[in-house]
Amino acid sequence: MEIIYVYTRKRSEFGRPCSFSDRPAKVNVDIPPDPSMASDFILRNPVDSYVQHTSDMSEHEVNTERVEVESHGVNHVEGGWPKDINPQEVEQTIRFRKKVEKDEHYINTITHLGTLMEHCVKQNNAINIYEEYFGEEEVAEVEDEPPSAKTINVISKLTSFFNVLLSKRDPNVTKRTATHLSWHPDTCRKLAVAYSSLEFQQNTKDMSFDSYIWDLENPNKPELVLKPSSPLVSLEYNPKDSHVLVGGCYNGQMAYWDTRKGGLPVEVSTVEVSHRDPVYGAIWLQSKTGTECFSASTDGQVLWWDIRKLSEPTETLVLDVTRKGLLENALGAVTLEFEPTMPTKFMVGTEQGIVIACNRKAKTPPEKITSTYSGHHGPVYALARNPFYPKIFLTVGDWTARIWSEETKESSIMWTKYHLSYLTDGCWSTVRPAVFFTTRSDGTLDVWDFLFKQNDPSLSLKVCDEPLSSLRLQDNGCVVGCGSKLGTVTLLEISSGLCTLQRNEKTLATAMFERETKREKILEARHRELRLKERARSEAQETEVEEKPVESPHEVLNRARREFFEVIEVELQRRAQAETQCLRGKVPGMGRTQPQHSLLWGRGHGSASVFQVKDRAGEEAAAQGEESQLLKDKEEEEEEKEAA
């Protein structure tokens, strides 16, 4: 049976809005029951069924390929001159300009362009709708948040694209360490990283020597590949010319690059005049030309260079603390420190844990080593002056980081606790005077705030599983780069509380450093006084020993034999005198007439001595005393009985 219901509507009503109204229910079809169909009904067990009317959905993830961006530059130069005019001739260009400026078309064009330019200038002067007018309140709220850091970028030398790029140059499995980091001086978008393997006898023949300059906005591949003759241990941007970099090689050579000329070094120092060991420190100097730098190595030398002439160093200093200038006595340099505000002074951290303070402008080489600071049990891996207080400097070595003052040379004024893992690098915050960073060999980055607490770091962050080897902070103090042993560079953004200068922080830090310096001075004076007393006591003992003539072994033996026989003769004479006096005297009267010195020799010679007589008299007196005591006791007992 087919049920059809036809809805009809006039043609004129099509397109009109619907008007709904309430009406009672109406039966359209009524099907009565048919008893004849009951025989066809089949009983079945209850069956549950369901119907899903929604469409089936599935979840998929798609990771699109990263867009590779390349940087291109355009250099605009003066041009557009007619062929018959030479741009180098000033008179011809001036004559042509005057002719063009008189043209009416030129004046109309300038008027039209001026209107467009005025519109753009007014746009730049418009109100910024995103400007924050309540920055102070936000800073106050930020101060209350706990210290934190987040990873913003990870630069790995072995990315998927890079495996293809380095398949012919770096096919070996051995990873190279990111030994040094250097930020671009003008922009914070570029980072130069020096890669080398510092482990003993781990350099293979097919290991790559390249180091890289990374663009943080395009970390898939390096912006420039530096190709030195030997792996770079140190690499630094020139603060005056951001296109120039200087690097210290593993074989001791110095090289410099101009990024505008490609990845090959512009000039390399000769092996004969270079260092004999890896160059662990290379720093640019403050000079008028901006081409001077100096380097330090574990061969015990500090060399000054001018990159315009790397054929020989301009100056040499041997780090011999005995001030004899002997290279065999020199201490190996591991790190360098130079503060531009103190152009004549620099400091060197050595393998022996000693920090050497030097003055370049001294007259003689021995006078260039002004003082030494000893406080570490191993190499000094990091050395940095406080950017706010140049007389305060930080050293990192063995298991601790220490803060020193130039005024106290015997001991540091403050220090961290001893860690379970070795410390590898450290640096001061460029924004806050009491905050510094340290890296450890277990892959941990520690941020210390000595105004907040000194026993533990304010923030400890596990950056990676491999040891961290290098550390460098941006000038704004908000982003820190950490290089690892496997060549991975991790960039971390520090929370605003650790990179924002707090209220009265400079005053509190000054008071803290002055207080600790004064305390160490008092302790040094006390230790110096005790040492002087000990030295005077030892010198007095030495003079007494020197007054006695030095005897040979034969003379000592004869003197001892002579003194021994003299003692025996004196003893025999005393015994003989005692025997004669005992024989002459009588026993009963010896107690009154015997001299005192003869009483010592009266025993064992066949006659009664005075001691024996005195012993007998004492025994008789004791017996009489006991009898009298017994009589007194009996009398007391009888009196008690009578009283009872």
Secondary structure, 3 states (H helix, E strand, C coil): CCCCCCCCCCHHHCCCCCCCCCCCCCCCCCCCCCHHHHHHCCCCCCCCCCCCCCCCCCCCCCCCCCCCCCCCCCCCCCCCCCCCCCCCCHHHHHHHHHHHHCCHHHHHHHHHHHHHHHHHHHHHCCCCCCCCCCHHHHHHHHHCCCCCEEEEEEECCCCHHHHHHCCCCCCCCCCCEEEEEEECCCCCCEEEEEEECCCCCCCCCCCCCCEEEEECCCCCCCCEEECCCCCEEEEEECCCCCCEEEEEECCCCEEEEEHHHCCCCCEECCCCCCCCCCEEEEEECCCCCCCEEEEEECCCEEEEEECCECCCCCEEEECCCCCCCCHHHCCCEEEEEECCCCCCEEEEEECCCEEEEEECCCCCHHHHEEEEEECCCCCEEEEEECCCCCCEEEEEECCEEEEEECCCCCCCCEECCCCCCCEEEEEECCCCCCEEEEEECCCEEEEEECCCCCCCCCEEEECCCCCEEEEEECCCCCEEEEEECCCCEEEEEECHHHCCCCCCHHHHHHHHHHHHHHHHHHHHHHHHHHHHHHHHHHHHHHHHHHHCCCCCHHHHHHHHHHHHHHHHHHHHHHHHHHHHHHHHCCCCCHHHHCCCHHHHHCCCCCCCCHHHHHHHHHHHHHHHHHHHHHHHHHHHHHHHHHHC
